[in-house]
């Protein structure tokens, strides 16, 4: 088999399996490990694959979408942005908690962690333990229904006194957004 064919086969396996050891590739292709190293060197140079402690992994190419919301493609602002960290260590950005919760619903099985910022303190918190305020009477120029994140229920209640809205936990917020965007009784 020609080197180009072996490289294509390696990329196919990486797409299917995520990570491969050089010794596994050597066995599958029936070539020496040195040949495998020669085959993957151009792939590493072209940034198609990267070395890991366990072997090699596929580099996901998203050139124009790196600074865009994974759900609505808007540019995220640091204060409202949420990061979804996937099990394969890829990080997706969401422009706001609204988009992050909807994206999480779509890829829940692939997400290991979500990180967002407390609206009042601007500190990093886990999105799964955060408190969510939907439909507060404040315009943040983001996706609708508007979602604001708080570290504590006490802070969310105090904010709600001045601006209204409804308080939810992580799972409740996802359901509330879905229900509001797609009412069960249909759309007018």
SVG drawing of the C-alpha trace seen along z (x, -y; Angstrom):
<svg xmlns="http://www.w3.org/2000/svg" viewBox="-53 -47 64 54">
<polyline fill="none" stroke="black" stroke-width="0.4" points="0.0,0.0 1.3,-3.5 2.0,-6.0 -0.9,-8.3 -3.3,-5.3 -2.0,-4.5 -2.5,-8.1 -6.0,-8.1 -6.7,-4.9 -5.2,-6.4 -7.5,-9.5 -10.5,-7.2 -9.8,-5.2 -9.2,-8.4 -12.6,-9.8 -14.2,-6.5 -12.3,-6.0 -10.9,-9.3 -7.4,-8.2 -5.0,-5.5 -1.7,-4.1 1.2,-3.8 1.5,-0.1 -2.2,0.4 -1.7,-1.3 1.4,0.7 -0.5,4.0 -3.5,3.0 -1.5,1.9 1.1,4.7 4.1,2.2 6.7,1.2 6.2,-1.5 8.9,-3.5 6.8,-3.4 3.8,-4.6 5.8,-7.5 6.9,-8.5 3.3,-8.3 1.9,-10.4 4.6,-13.1 3.1,-14.9 -0.3,-14.6 1.1,-16.3 2.8,-19.0 -0.4,-19.7 -2.2,-19.8 -4.6,-17.1 -3.6,-15.0 -1.8,-15.7 0.3,-13.7 -1.2,-12.7 0.1,-10.8 -1.8,-7.7 -0.8,-8.1 -2.4,-10.4 -5.8,-12.0 -7.7,-13.8 -7.5,-17.6 -11.0,-19.0 -10.8,-21.8 -13.3,-24.7 -11.5,-27.7 -14.2,-30.4 -16.3,-29.1 -13.7,-29.2 -15.0,-32.5 -18.7,-31.8 -21.5,-30.4 -21.9,-26.7 -25.7,-27.1 -26.6,-30.4 -23.2,-31.4 -23.2,-34.8 -20.0,-36.2 -19.8,-35.4 -19.2,-38.2 -17.1,-37.3 -19.7,-38.2 -22.5,-36.0 -20.4,-33.3 -20.6,-29.7 -18.1,-26.9 -19.1,-23.4 -16.2,-21.0 -16.7,-17.8 -15.4,-14.3 -12.9,-14.4 -11.5,-17.6 -12.9,-19.9 -14.4,-23.1 -17.4,-24.7 -18.4,-28.3 -22.0,-29.5 -22.8,-33.2 -25.2,-33.1 -26.7,-30.6 -29.8,-30.3 -27.7,-28.9 -25.5,-26.8 -28.5,-25.1 -30.0,-24.3 -26.7,-23.1 -26.2,-20.9 -29.6,-19.4 -28.5,-18.4 -25.1,-16.9 -25.6,-16.0 -23.9,-12.6 -20.7,-14.3 -20.4,-17.0 -18.3,-16.4 -18.5,-20.0 -20.0,-23.4 -18.5,-26.7 -20.3,-30.0 -20.0,-33.3 -22.1,-34.6 -24.0,-37.7 -23.4,-39.8 -19.9,-38.8 -18.5,-37.9 -16.8,-34.8 -16.5,-31.4 -19.0,-28.8 -20.2,-25.3 -23.3,-25.7 -24.8,-22.5 -24.9,-23.8 -25.9,-27.4 -29.3,-29.1 -31.0,-30.5 -33.4,-33.4 -35.5,-33.5 -37.4,-36.5 -36.2,-39.2 -37.2,-42.7 -33.7,-43.8 -32.5,-43.9 -29.1,-42.3 -29.3,-42.1 -28.9,-38.4 -30.9,-35.3 -34.6,-35.0 -35.9,-33.8 -33.2,-35.7 -31.3,-33.7 -29.2,-35.1 -26.9,-32.9 -26.3,-33.2 -24.2,-31.3 -26.8,-31.2 -30.5,-31.1 -30.4,-34.0 -28.8,-36.3 -31.2,-35.2 -34.2,-36.0 -32.8,-39.4 -32.2,-40.2 -35.7,-39.0 -37.2,-41.4 -36.0,-44.3 -36.3,-42.8 -38.8,-40.0 -38.5,-36.7 -38.6,-33.0 -35.9,-31.1 -34.9,-27.6 -32.3,-24.9 -30.1,-23.6 -32.5,-20.9 -35.6,-23.0 -34.1,-25.9 -33.5,-23.6 -37.1,-22.4 -38.5,-26.0 -36.5,-27.3 -37.7,-24.4 -41.3,-24.8 -41.2,-28.6 -39.7,-28.2 -41.9,-25.3 -45.2,-25.5 -47.1,-22.2 -50.3,-23.7 -48.6,-24.8 -47.5,-28.1 -49.8,-30.8"/>
</svg>
